[in-house]
Amino acid sequence: MCAAADFFHCPAYKLLISDIKLAVKKEVVNVKQEEDPEDQIWKVSITHVDISNKEKLSLEAVNRAHPTLDLNVKLIWVQGKILKIIKEEAGNYSILITDDDVGRDKATIFDYSSVPGGDHPNIKPGAFVGALGQIWYNKPEVIIKATKIMYLGDRPIFKEIWRDEVALSKAYLAGLVEPCL
């Protein structure tokens, strides 16, 4: 379990915004700050993993039933195309991103402008970014408090491989694939 003191020792899980929408608050790390979203641990249940692209990545399927994978999540890593930049009341900026082609799954990356990478001059609508951070809320919309922003440029390869990268990460964590060494 990741307490507030060892925050940066927590793994950062690659997730799709659709995974975050289904997450459930698991427990409060610091009872005194029960409503503080920074102290939340989220349970993300992965019930389906698509490993159809395992061959091109030199992975070998392990003969196991598809289990439900429950992750206790404090830090997440998401990627997406910036739809718009939002100026907040306190003078900070947030970005609205989507990680699908139709804009169905969206997340607000809160306070991106004050974290490492948030001052990159090419962070603007249409750019593809990665965000490391914490889930603050997932209903009615996904809000992620940024810890770091990575400008990934306008190269389509990052967008093209993101869903496969997340699926293979989940498959590995669930024990469904292993590297062919």
Backbone torsions as a table, in degrees:
resi	resn	phi	psi	omega
1	MET	NA	147.0	-176.2
2	CYS	-107.0	106.7	176.0
3	ALA	-81.4	168.2	-178.1
4	ALA	-59.1	-34.8	-177.5
5	ALA	-65.9	-31.7	-179.6
6	ASP	-112.2	37.7	-178.1
7	PHE	-49.8	-45.9	-175.2
8	PHE	-82.5	2.6	173.3
9	HIS	-95.8	-2.2	177.7
10	CYS	-77.6	141.3	175.7
11	PRO	-69.2	149.4	173.8
12	ALA	-101.7	118.7	-177.9
13	TYR	-92.4	135.1	173.9
14	LYS	-76.7	121.8	-178.6
15	LEU	-136.2	153.5	169.7
16	LEU	-86.9	156.2	178.2
17	ILE	-61.1	-34.3	178.0
18	SER	-62.9	-32.0	175.2
19	ASP	-66.0	-42.2	-177.8
20	ILE	-65.4	-36.0	178.8
21	LYS	-58.7	-29.1	-177.5
22	LEU	-95.0	-1.3	-178.0
23	ALA	-67.7	156.2	179.7
24	VAL	-127.3	135.6	175.6
25	LYS	-61.9	126.9	-174.7
26	LYS	-91.0	-56.1	-177.0
27	GLU	-159.0	164.5	177.0
28	VAL	-97.9	127.2	-179.7
29	VAL	-75.1	-43.2	-178.2
30	ASN	-115.4	106.7	-174.6
31	VAL	-60.8	-31.1	-178.8
32	LYS	-66.5	-26.9	-178.0
33	GLN	-115.1	55.7	-171.7
34	GLU	-56.0	-34.4	-177.0
35	GLU	-95.7	0.7	-178.5
36	ASP	-75.8	115.6	-177.4
37	PRO	-64.1	-20.5	179.4
38	GLU	-68.5	-20.5	-177.9
39	ASP	-96.0	7.5	-175.6
40	GLN	-83.6	140.5	167.2
41	ILE	-108.3	134.5	-179.0
42	TRP	-112.6	140.8	173.9
43	LYS	-97.8	118.8	177.8
44	VAL	-111.0	117.5	179.3
45	SER	-99.6	124.6	178.2
46	ILE	-106.2	114.5	-177.3
47	THR	-107.1	-13.3	179.9
48	HIS	-139.1	130.8	178.1
49	VAL	-128.7	122.2	178.2
50	ASP	-91.8	112.8	-179.7
51	ILE	-115.4	32.9	-177.7
52	SER	-66.5	-20.0	-178.3
53	ASN	-101.0	19.4	-175.1
54	LYS	-64.5	-31.8	-176.4
55	GLU	-64.9	-42.7	-176.6
56	LYS	-70.5	-11.0	179.8
57	LEU	-110.2	16.8	178.5
58	SER	55.9	48.1	176.0
59	LEU	-115.2	150.0	-180.0
60	GLU	-116.1	129.8	179.0
61	ALA	-70.7	141.8	175.4
62	VAL	-102.6	133.3	-177.4
63	ASN	-74.8	88.0	177.0
64	ARG	-138.9	150.9	174.0
65	ALA	-66.5	154.2	178.3
66	HIS	-73.2	102.4	180.0
67	PRO	-80.7	165.8	169.2
68	THR	-83.8	126.8	-179.7
69	LEU	-102.6	117.4	177.2
70	ASP	-104.2	118.6	179.0
71	LEU	-107.8	134.0	171.2
72	ASN	-91.8	113.1	-167.0
73	VAL	-115.2	128.7	171.0
74	LYS	-114.1	-44.8	178.5
75	LEU	-112.6	141.7	178.1
76	ILE	-130.3	160.5	176.2
77	TRP	-128.7	118.3	176.8
78	VAL	-123.6	160.0	174.9
79	GLN	-136.0	151.1	177.7
80	GLY	-178.2	170.9	178.1
81	LYS	-88.0	134.3	179.2
82	ILE	-73.1	124.4	175.8
83	LEU	-90.6	-40.8	177.1
84	LYS	-162.1	160.3	176.1
85	ILE	-106.9	134.5	-174.5
86	ILE	-119.2	126.5	175.2
87	LYS	-87.8	122.9	-179.1
88	GLU	-85.1	165.1	-178.5
89	GLU	-60.2	-36.5	-176.9
90	ALA	-79.2	4.7	179.6
91	GLY	91.4	-4.3	176.2
92	ASN	-83.8	168.5	-179.5
93	TYR	-122.1	146.5	174.5
94	SER	-124.7	161.0	175.8
95	ILE	-125.2	145.1	174.1
96	LEU	-102.1	122.9	-179.3
97	ILE	-120.8	161.5	171.4
98	THR	-133.5	145.1	178.9
99	ASP	-113.0	13.2	175.4
100	ASP	-125.2	169.6	-174.8
101	ASP	-75.4	-20.9	-174.9
102	VAL	-104.2	-4.4	179.5
103	GLY	78.3	18.6	-179.7
104	ARG	-71.6	-44.0	-178.6
105	ASP	-99.8	114.6	-176.4
106	LYS	-126.6	153.0	174.9
107	ALA	-143.8	144.3	173.6
108	THR	-95.8	124.7	175.3
109	ILE	-95.0	102.7	-172.2
110	PHE	-77.7	135.7	171.7
111	ASP	60.2	39.4	-177.6
112	TYR	-66.5	-27.3	-171.6
113	SER	-72.6	-12.6	-177.6
114	SER	-104.5	7.5	-177.2
115	VAL	-112.0	163.4	177.5
116	PRO	-53.9	132.3	-179.5
117	GLY	88.7	-14.5	-177.1
118	GLY	-71.9	-12.4	-179.4
119	ASP	-99.2	12.3	-179.9
120	HIS	-62.0	132.0	-174.8
121	PRO	-65.8	-19.5	-177.9
122	ASN	-96.3	9.7	174.7
123	ILE	-78.6	103.1	-177.5
124	LYS	-156.1	166.4	-179.7
125	PRO	-53.4	134.6	-179.0
126	GLY	99.0	-20.6	179.7
127	ALA	-75.1	154.5	177.5
128	PHE	-103.9	127.7	-176.5
129	VAL	-130.9	157.5	169.3
130	GLY	-110.5	146.5	179.5
131	ALA	-135.1	129.3	172.4
132	LEU	-103.3	134.1	-179.5
133	GLY	-179.9	-164.7	-178.3
134	GLN	-117.0	144.5	172.5
135	ILE	-72.7	124.3	173.5
136	TRP	-96.9	-46.8	179.7
137	TYR	-145.6	154.8	174.3
138	ASN	-130.4	0.7	176.4
139	LYS	-143.3	133.7	5.5
140	PRO	-78.1	-15.0	176.7
141	GLU	-135.0	160.1	179.1
142	VAL	-81.6	124.3	175.9
143	ILE	-125.1	126.7	-177.9
144	ILE	-119.6	127.6	175.7
145	LYS	-84.0	116.7	-175.8
146	ALA	-68.6	141.1	170.3
147	THR	-112.9	-33.0	178.0
148	LYS	-156.8	143.9	175.3
149	ILE	-119.2	137.0	176.7
150	MET	-120.4	117.5	174.1
151	TYR	-75.2	121.6	-176.2
152	LEU	-104.9	7.0	174.8
153	GLY	78.9	-166.9	-179.7
154	ASP	-111.4	16.6	177.4
155	ARG	-74.1	126.0	-174.9
156	PRO	-67.5	-16.8	-177.0
157	ILE	-60.4	-38.3	-179.6
158	PHE	-62.3	-44.1	179.1
159	LYS	-68.1	-41.6	-176.6
160	GLU	-64.1	-37.1	-174.9
161	ILE	-94.4	-8.0	-172.9
162	TRP	-58.4	-49.4	-178.4
163	ARG	-63.4	-39.3	176.4
164	ASP	-65.1	-41.1	180.0
165	GLU	-60.3	-44.4	179.0
166	VAL	-66.7	-44.3	-179.5
167	ALA	-61.4	-42.7	-179.6
168	LEU	-70.8	-33.0	174.9
169	SER	-63.7	-45.0	177.5
170	LYS	-63.2	-42.3	-179.8
171	ALA	-63.1	-41.0	178.3
172	TYR	-64.8	-46.0	179.8
173	LEU	-62.8	-32.1	179.5
174	ALA	-82.6	-5.4	-179.5
175	GLY	77.6	21.8	-178.1
176	LEU	-89.1	-21.6	177.4
177	VAL	-137.1	157.6	173.8
178	GLU	-143.7	153.4	-179.0
179	PRO	-64.1	144.9	172.9
180	CYS	-90.0	103.1	-178.3
181	LEU	-103.0	NA	NA
